[in-house]
């Protein structure tokens, strides 16, 4: 017999979110840091994000899950100060290297898991940016409450769209394994709604598909969980990519038009 819910607002969306992530296997971000730093390049995701951010040159911005600084350093050129928070020492090392190389002197780094961010430790920031960093966070309601308290002006968050990781999911189906299952963005919106935060939701119009110099580069692009694959599965992945990727002799690149990012921007004004 189906349970009847009289008020949809009584649904515990945070519990559904946590249930979706109950089998999540955490990535070793220290090991992944070098690859992220090496692969980082300006793409239409950055353009789409920065076109939506509302920033003032006197703002202090908290960049949550900043990684190796692909968003942090460009942010630093637009505002007074950026505080980058990440749980990976290696990621922060690469961020600091990037900042030094690009003469970005207004960046402060904090080594801390996102789950442990507290207003009492961070204090106020004008704008909070969480770029591609909250999809795997289990105590999501607690984290959102702290981020909302920290922000004086705006909070901007990007989460997976419905078409993200398309070719990765197709490959996992060929292997007969369950794809890493993240909660859909509607969970996120409803969690905020139940918290009394009435957010704006926009889907980025990203057109650029990824291009690679080789099949090996397509394998090692950070999207496939190579750390979880056996040697046999890695060989199958290589054969899969050789089959689905097209080689463009003019650009000398490999590509698949389905291989592009899909991100949802969720933001609100304080």
C-alpha atoms as a printed R data frame, in Angstrom:
    type eleno elety resid chain resno      x      y       z
1   ATOM     1    CA   UNK     A     1  0.000  0.000   0.000
2   ATOM     2    CA   UNK     A     2  1.394  3.364  -1.020
3   ATOM     3    CA   UNK     A     3  1.980  5.944   1.668
4   ATOM     4    CA   UNK     A     4 -0.088  9.078   1.161
5   ATOM     5    CA   UNK     A     5  1.636 12.396   1.762
6   ATOM     6    CA   UNK     A     6 -0.881 15.159   2.303
7   ATOM     7    CA   UNK     A     7  1.623 17.998   1.975
8   ATOM     8    CA   UNK     A     8  4.484 17.642  -0.555
9   ATOM     9    CA   UNK     A     9  6.519 20.048   1.562
10  ATOM    10    CA   UNK     A    10  6.643 17.353   4.254
11  ATOM    11    CA   UNK     A    11  8.841 15.123   2.058
12  ATOM    12    CA   UNK     A    12 12.276 14.684   3.641
13  ATOM    13    CA   UNK     A    13 14.312 15.426   0.532
14  ATOM    14    CA   UNK     A    14 17.587 15.506   2.462
15  ATOM    15    CA   UNK     A    15 17.069 11.855   3.439
16  ATOM    16    CA   UNK     A    16 16.430 10.893  -0.192
17  ATOM    17    CA   UNK     A    17 19.613 12.763  -1.113
18  ATOM    18    CA   UNK     A    18 21.626 10.872   1.522
19  ATOM    19    CA   UNK     A    19 20.138  7.533   0.441
20  ATOM    20    CA   UNK     A    20 21.251  8.159  -3.152
21  ATOM    21    CA   UNK     A    21 24.794  8.715  -1.901
22  ATOM    22    CA   UNK     A    22 24.867  5.756   0.497
23  ATOM    23    CA   UNK     A    23 27.051  3.666  -1.833
24  ATOM    24    CA   UNK     A    24 29.264  6.521  -3.024
25  ATOM    25    CA   UNK     A    25 32.977  5.724  -3.171
26  ATOM    26    CA   UNK     A    26 35.080  8.785  -2.431
27  ATOM    27    CA   UNK     A    27 37.773  9.757  -4.887
28  ATOM    28    CA   UNK     A    28 41.362 10.233  -3.722
29  ATOM    29    CA   UNK     A    29 41.557 13.928  -4.578
30  ATOM    30    CA   UNK     A    30 45.254 14.169  -3.705
31  ATOM    31    CA   UNK     A    31 46.023 11.584  -6.397
32  ATOM    32    CA   UNK     A    32 43.653 13.296  -8.829
33  ATOM    33    CA   UNK     A    33 45.082 16.783  -8.270
34  ATOM    34    CA   UNK     A    34 47.909 16.626 -10.818
35  ATOM    35    CA   UNK     A    35 45.552 15.453 -13.547
36  ATOM    36    CA   UNK     A    36 43.033 18.197 -12.795
37  ATOM    37    CA   UNK     A    37 45.777 20.829 -12.861
38  ATOM    38    CA   UNK     A    38 47.192 19.471 -16.123
39  ATOM    39    CA   UNK     A    39 43.831 19.263 -17.860
40  ATOM    40    CA   UNK     A    40 42.402 22.591 -16.724
41  ATOM    41    CA   UNK     A    41 41.584 24.916 -19.572
42  ATOM    42    CA   UNK     A    42 39.187 27.743 -20.240
43  ATOM    43    CA   UNK     A    43 35.934 26.379 -21.664
44  ATOM    44    CA   UNK     A    44 32.337 27.441 -22.056
45  ATOM    45    CA   UNK     A    45 31.522 26.276 -18.514
46  ATOM    46    CA   UNK     A    46 33.700 29.059 -17.118
47  ATOM    47    CA   UNK     A    47 32.128 31.562 -19.507
48  ATOM    48    CA   UNK     A    48 28.605 30.464 -18.535
49  ATOM    49    CA   UNK     A    49 29.343 30.602 -14.805
50  ATOM    50    CA   UNK     A    50 31.030 33.993 -14.835
51  ATOM    51    CA   UNK     A    51 28.267 35.476 -16.969
52  ATOM    52    CA   UNK     A    52 25.821 34.708 -14.120
53  ATOM    53    CA   UNK     A    53 27.862 35.671 -11.065
54  ATOM    54    CA   UNK     A    54 27.009 38.997  -9.471
55  ATOM    55    CA   UNK     A    55 30.307 40.382  -8.216
56  ATOM    56    CA   UNK     A    56 31.661 43.707  -7.034
57  ATOM    57    CA   UNK     A    57 35.322 44.679  -7.005
58  ATOM    58    CA   UNK     A    58 35.123 45.151  -3.224
59  ATOM    59    CA   UNK     A    59 33.592 41.723  -2.546
60  ATOM    60    CA   UNK     A    60 35.074 38.885  -0.555
61  ATOM    61    CA   UNK     A    61 34.179 35.524  -2.151
62  ATOM    62    CA   UNK     A    62 34.214 32.088  -0.539
63  ATOM    63    CA   UNK     A    63 35.058 29.435  -3.183
64  ATOM    64    CA   UNK     A    64 33.866 26.105  -1.749
65  ATOM    65    CA   UNK     A    65 35.592 22.989  -3.060
66  ATOM    66    CA   UNK     A    66 38.030 25.186  -4.961
67  ATOM    67    CA   UNK     A    67 40.257 22.344  -6.152
68  ATOM    68    CA   UNK     A    68 43.305 23.416  -8.110
69  ATOM    69    CA   UNK     A    69 41.992 26.930  -8.703
70  ATOM    70    CA   UNK     A    70 40.415 26.876 -12.158
71  ATOM    71    CA   UNK     A    71 37.602 29.091 -10.826
72  ATOM    72    CA   UNK     A    72 39.416 30.649  -7.860
73  ATOM    73    CA   UNK     A    73 42.110 32.468  -9.821
74  ATOM    74    CA   UNK     A    74 39.747 34.024 -12.396
75  ATOM    75    CA   UNK     A    75 37.500 35.072  -9.485
76  ATOM    76    CA   UNK     A    76 40.436 36.814  -7.826
77  ATOM    77    CA   UNK     A    77 40.748 39.190 -10.787
78  ATOM    78    CA   UNK     A    78 37.203 40.448 -10.262
79  ATOM    79    CA   UNK     A    79 36.977 40.902  -6.481
80  ATOM    80    CA   UNK     A    80 38.906 42.157  -3.472
81  ATOM    81    CA   UNK     A    81 39.614 38.745  -1.930
82  ATOM    82    CA   UNK     A    82 38.895 35.042  -2.484
83  ATOM    83    CA   UNK     A    83 38.966 32.364   0.202
84  ATOM    84    CA   UNK     A    84 39.409 28.921  -1.343
85  ATOM    85    CA   UNK     A    85 38.381 25.914   0.760
86  ATOM    86    CA   UNK     A    86 39.233 22.321  -0.140
87  ATOM    87    CA   UNK     A    87 39.845 19.016   1.640
88  ATOM    88    CA   UNK     A    88 42.865 18.075  -0.505
89  ATOM    89    CA   UNK     A    89 46.327 19.436   0.415
90  ATOM    90    CA   UNK     A    90 47.552 18.631  -3.101
91  ATOM    91    CA   UNK     A    91 44.718 20.551  -4.732
92  ATOM    92    CA   UNK     A    92 45.578 23.582  -2.616
93  ATOM    93    CA   UNK     A    93 49.262 23.231  -3.525
94  ATOM    94    CA   UNK     A    94 48.340 23.439  -7.201
95  ATOM    95    CA   UNK     A    95 46.010 26.372  -6.521
96  ATOM    96    CA   UNK     A    96 48.820 28.249  -4.798
97  ATOM    97    CA   UNK     A    97 51.158 27.460  -7.689
98  ATOM    98    CA   UNK     A    98 48.585 28.713 -10.192
99  ATOM    99    CA   UNK     A    99 48.032 31.864  -8.135
100 ATOM   100    CA   UNK     A   100 51.777 32.546  -7.974
101 ATOM   101    CA   UNK     A   101 52.242 31.937 -11.710
102 ATOM   102    CA   UNK     A   102 49.397 34.352 -12.497
103 ATOM   103    CA   UNK     A   103 50.305 36.972  -9.861
104 ATOM   104    CA   UNK     A   104 47.050 36.495  -7.962
105 ATOM   105    CA   UNK     A   105 47.946 37.859  -4.527
106 ATOM   106    CA   UNK     A   106 44.472 38.155  -3.018
107 ATOM   107    CA   UNK     A   107 43.749 34.451  -2.454
108 ATOM   108    CA   UNK     A   108 43.648 32.779   0.947
109 ATOM   109    CA   UNK     A   109 43.408 28.974   1.211
110 ATOM   110    CA   UNK     A   110 41.809 26.877   3.941
111 ATOM   111    CA   UNK     A   111 42.343 23.119   4.250
112 ATOM   112    CA   UNK     A   112 38.972 21.765   5.368
113 ATOM   113    CA   UNK     A   113 36.354 19.261   4.175
114 ATOM   114    CA   UNK     A   114 33.197 20.887   2.878
115 ATOM   115    CA   UNK     A   115 31.210 18.916   5.454
116 ATOM   116    CA   UNK     A   116 33.062 20.752   8.252
117 ATOM   117    CA   UNK     A   117 32.595 24.343   7.075
118 ATOM   118    CA   UNK     A   118 31.271 26.500   9.916
119 ATOM   119    CA   UNK     A   119 30.257 30.140   9.990
120 ATOM   120    CA   UNK     A   120 31.918 30.428  13.399
121 ATOM   121    CA   UNK     A   121 35.298 29.683  11.757
122 ATOM   122    CA   UNK     A   122 34.903 31.329   8.341
123 ATOM   123    CA   UNK     A   123 32.885 34.413   9.241
124 ATOM   124    CA   UNK     A   124 31.133 36.596   6.688
125 ATOM   125    CA   UNK     A   125 31.702 36.623   2.927
126 ATOM   126    CA   UNK     A   126 29.826 38.712   0.407
127 ATOM   127    CA   UNK     A   127 29.377 35.892  -2.111
128 ATOM   128    CA   UNK     A   128 29.619 32.111  -1.800
129 ATOM   129    CA   UNK     A   129 30.463 30.100  -4.937
130 ATOM   130    CA   UNK     A   130 30.242 26.282  -4.984
131 ATOM   131    CA   UNK     A   131 31.323 25.263  -8.458
132 ATOM   132    CA   UNK     A   132 30.778 21.539  -9.149
133 ATOM   133    CA   UNK     A   133 31.524 20.669  -5.525
134 ATOM   134    CA   UNK     A   134 28.326 19.719  -3.656
135 ATOM   135    CA   UNK     A   135 26.961 16.727  -5.601
136 ATOM   136    CA   UNK     A   136 28.580 14.176  -3.299
137 ATOM   137    CA   UNK     A   137 28.089 15.916   0.047
138 ATOM   138    CA   UNK     A   138 25.898 13.823   2.365
139 ATOM   139    CA   UNK     A   139 25.000 16.246   5.215
140 ATOM   140    CA   UNK     A   140 23.741 18.597   2.532
141 ATOM   141    CA   UNK     A   141 21.177 20.460   4.637
142 ATOM   142    CA   UNK     A   142 23.727 21.297   7.344
143 ATOM   143    CA   UNK     A   143 26.266 22.487   4.777
144 ATOM   144    CA   UNK     A   144 23.735 24.634   2.926
145 ATOM   145    CA   UNK     A   145 22.636 26.238   6.206
146 ATOM   146    CA   UNK     A   146 26.234 27.222   7.015
147 ATOM   147    CA   UNK     A   147 26.900 28.555   3.498
148 ATOM   148    CA   UNK     A   148 23.691 30.542   3.559
149 ATOM   149    CA   UNK     A   149 24.718 32.051   6.893
150 ATOM   150    CA   UNK     A   150 28.193 32.946   5.605
151 ATOM   151    CA   UNK     A   151 26.925 34.774   2.510
152 ATOM   152    CA   UNK     A   152 25.925 38.417   2.867
153 ATOM   153    CA   UNK     A   153 24.769 38.937  -0.727
154 ATOM   154    CA   UNK     A   154 24.516 35.838  -2.935
155 ATOM   155    CA   UNK     A   155 25.064 32.086  -3.077
156 ATOM   156    CA   UNK     A   156 25.846 30.430  -6.433
157 ATOM   157    CA   UNK     A   157 25.980 26.621  -6.761
158 ATOM   158    CA   UNK     A   158 26.344 24.348  -9.770
159 ATOM   159    CA   UNK     A   159 25.117 20.731  -9.663
160 ATOM   160    CA   UNK     A   160 24.880 17.953 -12.241
161 ATOM   161    CA   UNK     A   161 22.336 18.314 -15.033
162 ATOM   162    CA   UNK     A   162 20.407 15.313 -16.405
163 ATOM   163    CA   UNK     A   163 22.731 14.775 -19.382
164 ATOM   164    CA   UNK     A   164 26.013 14.891 -17.491
165 ATOM   165    CA   UNK     A   165 28.369 11.891 -17.744
166 ATOM   166    CA   UNK     A   166 26.452 10.471 -20.715
167 ATOM   167    CA   UNK     A   167 29.227  8.464 -22.369
168 ATOM   168    CA   UNK     A   168 30.470  7.291 -18.975
169 ATOM   169    CA   UNK     A   169 27.032  5.921 -18.109
170 ATOM   170    CA   UNK     A   170 26.820  4.194 -21.499
171 ATOM   171    CA   UNK     A   171 30.169  2.502 -20.855
172 ATOM   172    CA   UNK     A   172 29.143  1.343 -17.380
173 ATOM   173    CA   UNK     A   173 26.044 -0.241 -18.920
174 ATOM   174    CA   UNK     A   174 28.300 -2.144 -21.336
175 ATOM   175    CA   UNK     A   175 30.315 -3.403 -18.364
176 ATOM   176    CA   UNK     A   176 27.106 -4.345 -16.584
177 ATOM   177    CA   UNK     A   177 27.957 -2.249 -13.537
178 ATOM   178    CA   UNK     A   178 25.918  0.406 -11.787
179 ATOM   179    CA   UNK     A   179 26.969  3.945 -12.583
180 ATOM   180    CA   UNK     A   180 27.905  6.130  -9.633
181 ATOM   181    CA   UNK     A   181 24.470  7.497  -8.821
182 ATOM   182    CA   UNK     A   182 24.215 11.123  -7.738
183 ATOM   183    CA   UNK     A   183 20.942 12.763  -6.701
184 ATOM   184    CA   UNK     A   184 19.122 14.714  -9.401
185 ATOM   185    CA   UNK     A   185 19.079 18.485  -9.165
186 ATOM   186    CA   UNK     A   186 15.370 18.528  -8.282
187 ATOM   187    CA   UNK     A   187 16.332 16.994  -4.907
188 ATOM   188    CA   UNK     A   188 18.620 19.949  -4.367
189 ATOM   189    CA   UNK     A   189 15.965 22.522  -5.237
190 ATOM   190    CA   UNK     A   190 13.427 20.881  -2.926
191 ATOM   191    CA   UNK     A   191 15.893 20.674  -0.039
192 ATOM   192    CA   UNK     A   192 16.415 24.421  -0.346
193 ATOM   193    CA   UNK     A   193 12.666 25.009  -0.590
194 ATOM   194    CA   UNK     A   194 12.086 23.063   2.626
195 ATOM   195    CA   UNK     A   195 14.771 25.222   4.270
196 ATOM   196    CA   UNK     A   196 12.870 28.368   3.290
197 ATOM   197    CA   UNK     A   197 15.360 29.270   0.545
198 ATOM   198    CA   UNK     A   198 13.573 30.037  -2.715
199 ATOM   199    CA   UNK     A   199 16.299 29.661  -5.298
200 ATOM   200    CA   UNK     A   200 16.589 30.471  -8.973
201 ATOM   201    CA   UNK     A   201 17.387 27.519 -11.254
202 ATOM   202    CA   UNK     A   202 19.017 27.816 -14.683
203 ATOM   203    CA   UNK     A   203 20.499 25.234 -17.010
204 ATOM   204    CA   UNK     A   204 23.740 26.262 -18.651
205 ATOM   205    CA   UNK     A   205 23.624 26.235 -22.446
206 ATOM   206    CA   UNK     A   206 26.960 24.514 -23.031
207 ATOM   207    CA   UNK     A   207 27.768 23.686 -26.621
208 ATOM   208    CA   UNK     A   208 31.415 22.721 -26.631
209 ATOM   209    CA   UNK     A   209 32.100 18.997 -26.655
210 ATOM   210    CA   UNK     A   210 35.394 17.749 -25.333
211 ATOM   211    CA   UNK     A   211 38.339 17.145 -27.653
212 ATOM   212    CA   UNK     A   212 41.357 14.943 -27.041
213 ATOM   213    CA   UNK     A   213 44.815 14.498 -28.532
214 ATOM   214    CA   UNK     A   214 44.572 10.724 -28.141
215 ATOM   215    CA   UNK     A   215 42.342  7.912 -26.923
216 ATOM   216    CA   UNK     A   216 44.598  7.624 -23.875
217 ATOM   217    CA   UNK     A   217 43.892 11.266 -23.015
218 ATOM   218    CA   UNK     A   218 40.155 10.589 -23.325
219 ATOM   219    CA   UNK     A   219 40.550  7.752 -20.812
220 ATOM   220    CA   UNK     A   220 42.503  9.894 -18.372
221 ATOM   221    CA   UNK     A   221 40.236 12.952 -18.341
222 ATOM   222    CA   UNK     A   222 38.938 12.708 -14.781
223 ATOM   223    CA   UNK     A   223 35.443 11.580 -15.787
224 ATOM   224    CA   UNK     A   224 36.060  7.839 -15.748
225 ATOM   225    CA   UNK     A   225 36.786  6.243 -12.356
226 ATOM   226    CA   UNK     A   226 39.992  4.546 -13.477
227 ATOM   227    CA   UNK     A   227 40.870  3.983  -9.817
228 ATOM   228    CA   UNK     A   228 37.910  1.575  -9.596
229 ATOM   229    CA   UNK     A   229 38.497 -0.302 -12.884
230 ATOM   230    CA   UNK     A   230 40.447 -3.533 -13.213
231 ATOM   231    CA   UNK     A   231 43.106 -3.865 -15.934
232 ATOM   232    CA   UNK     A   232 40.605 -5.818 -18.028
233 ATOM   233    CA   UNK     A   233 37.995 -3.069 -17.638
234 ATOM   234    CA   UNK     A   234 40.544 -0.430 -18.624
235 ATOM   235    CA   UNK     A   235 41.240 -2.359 -21.840
236 ATOM   236    CA   UNK     A   236 37.487 -2.503 -22.502
237 ATOM   237    CA   UNK     A   237 37.296  1.247 -21.891
238 ATOM   238    CA   UNK     A   238 40.030  1.853 -24.434
239 ATOM   239    CA   UNK     A   239 38.212 -0.290 -27.006
240 ATOM   240    CA   UNK     A   240 34.938  1.505 -26.210
241 ATOM   241    CA   UNK     A   241 36.496  4.931 -26.771
242 ATOM   242    CA   UNK     A   242 38.202  3.787 -29.966
243 ATOM   243    CA   UNK     A   243 34.740  2.781 -31.191
244 ATOM   244    CA   UNK     A   244 32.758  5.887 -30.207
245 ATOM   245    CA   UNK     A   245 35.300  8.659 -30.772
246 ATOM   246    CA   UNK     A   246 35.678 10.334 -34.151
247 ATOM   247    CA   UNK     A   247 39.039 11.579 -35.399
248 ATOM   248    CA   UNK     A   248 39.095 14.983 -37.064
249 ATOM   249    CA   UNK     A   249 42.110 15.173 -39.409
250 ATOM   250    CA   UNK     A   250 41.885 18.967 -39.598
251 ATOM   251    CA   UNK     A   251 42.224 19.546 -35.856
252 ATOM   252    CA   UNK     A   252 43.980 16.230 -35.204
253 ATOM   253    CA   UNK     A   253 41.615 15.712 -32.271
254 ATOM   254    CA   UNK     A   254 39.283 12.917 -31.145
255 ATOM   255    CA   UNK     A   255 35.723 13.776 -30.100
256 ATOM   256    CA   UNK     A   256 32.154 12.597 -29.551
257 ATOM   257    CA   UNK     A   257 29.342 15.150 -29.789
258 ATOM   258    CA   UNK     A   258 27.611 13.558 -26.768
259 ATOM   259    CA   UNK     A   259 30.709 14.108 -24.638
260 ATOM   260    CA   UNK     A   260 29.953 17.493 -23.110
261 ATOM   261    CA   UNK     A   261 29.129 18.873 -19.705
262 ATOM   262    CA   UNK     A   262 25.623 19.519 -18.415
263 ATOM   263    CA   UNK     A   263 25.332 21.747 -15.367
264 ATOM   264    CA   UNK     A   264 22.514 23.400 -13.465
265 ATOM   265    CA   UNK     A   265 23.062 26.742 -11.738
266 ATOM   266    CA   UNK     A   266 21.138 27.219  -8.482
267 ATOM   267    CA   UNK     A   267 21.443 30.659  -6.913
268 ATOM   268    CA   UNK     A   268 19.711 32.968  -4.506
269 ATOM   269    CA   UNK     A   269 19.988 36.495  -3.136
270 ATOM   270    CA   UNK     A   270 20.192 36.984   0.623
